[in-house]
Amino acid sequence: MKIIIAGTGEVGFHLSKLLAQESHDIVVIDYSQKALEKATKNLDVSIIKGDATSIKTLENAGVSKADLLIAATSTQQVNILTCVIGKKLGVKKCIARISNSELLHRRDSFDYRSIGIDEVIYPETLGASEIKTLLKESAVSDSYAFDKGKLRLIGIKIDERSELKDKTLAETTYLNPDTSFTPVAIVRDIEDKIENETIIPRSHNILKQGDIAYFIAQSDNGVDTVLSLSGRENLQIKNIMIYGGSDLAYTSAKHLSKKYNVKLICEDLPKCEKFADELPNVMVLNGLGTDVDFLREEDLDSMDAFLALSNETEKNILASLAAKESGVKKTISQVENIEFVPLAHNMGLNTTINIKYLTANFIVNYIREGELLNFTSIEGLDADVIEVEVKEGSNVLDNKLKEIGFPKDGIIGGVLRNKEPLIPRGDFTFEVGDRVLIVTKKEGKKSIEAMFK
């Protein structure tokens, strides 16, 4: 696919990186020479310096022959105009990043396709939705639903409470008599290494204290079983404190205040005044999120959850650590710098959120519609979750799972058959129409996809 990406900020850069790994032909447009140098140094992309709303710049990028134009700058007006011009110049499809959620919620009265935009994306809404899910399933560090939640991917940190600690996967079989879940990945902190190690588990692998283990589980009983074995249970959350003056903090407070009691701490006084006017159900306070005494004066100790959602990763980590030390059981930190994710996990803040990942997942799913049913990249995990459909003539038909020679870089975690969730084992045989959830390292993705064609 030939894809043009306008903007190499945090979202544009991460998206370019992910799509370049998918072997797409990527052209990046940006005004900033520094940003373009970073892109050429780290990514397999072509670059063009210029204004994405310029006809000449878009023509130089080959817009008339492009399959997709993604306008991902930080300015909504630029993104909309870029898509309008790009569509007039012949690009097949356009996606615009927006900063006003009104375009998302007024599709009935305003058809943005009429002006050349095929899809809009508001990263902060994706982030707020993810936070709502993580609060609902507060015992886990990550949670992803498939087919309206019939199967779930959950991440849980293994600690001293877990019955799974120090056991091989083979030794834990008796703890899963109903075959309602299966482990699909282990993230482990390796001493003297900056990045954590991702393990695609086999029967001999041992779950160690400090690991973050990922499971695919049936929602009706598998998730509860995994939580029980991990010595955890979902909290009843009522009171939430949010730190930050970011768009994500604002959007999350707006959404969460419909169900929870929310306090919002913001360091910027003008923003506090604006938030207080626009969020009538939220108590807005001016103060420092890293000032523990101030937070405790505002009843930090009585909070069920603390969300650190400023635009500064370091402050978010410090604020979440302070909340954790004060006894808050659920903390969620926005970690904008990808390299900080392993650090946050190693410090005990195993629930992080990164809207670049969420945005990239949304766009990749949009691009790959028809090839994959679902695609999920998980922060801190050097593997992807893909969902494929078994079709007539597929190589996996007519053989048991243990006989098909499935690559070691991946593992089949679950199958949806006629809307029924299944956890396959070695004697499992596929049928046409099965939807298969697979966790795979990037290097094994293509060979795995080929098996299902």
Buried (B, 14 or more C-beta within 10 A) or exposed (E): BBBBBBBBBBBBBBBBBBBBBBEBBBBBBBBEEEBBEBBEEEBBBBBBBBBBBBEEBBEBBBBEEBBBBBBBBEBBEBBBBBBBBBBEBEBBBBBBBBBEBEBEEEEEEEEBEEBBBBBBBBBBBBBBBBBBBBBEBBBBBBBBBBBEBBBBBBBBBBBEEBBBBEBBBEBBEEBBEEEBBBBBBBBBBEEEEEEBEBBBBEEEBBBBEBBBBBBBBBBEEBBBBBBEBBBBEBBEBEBBBBBBBBBBBBBBBBBBBEEBBBBBBBBEEEBBEBBBEEBEEBBBBBBBBBBBEBBEEBEBEEBBBBBBBBBBBEBBBBBBBBBBEBEBBBBBBBBBEBEBBBBBBEBEBBBBBBBBBBBBBBBBBBBBEEEBBBBBBBBBBBBBBBBBBBEEEBBBBEEEBEEBEBBEBBBBBBBBBEEEBBBBEEEBBBEEEBBBBBBBBBEBBEEBBEBBE
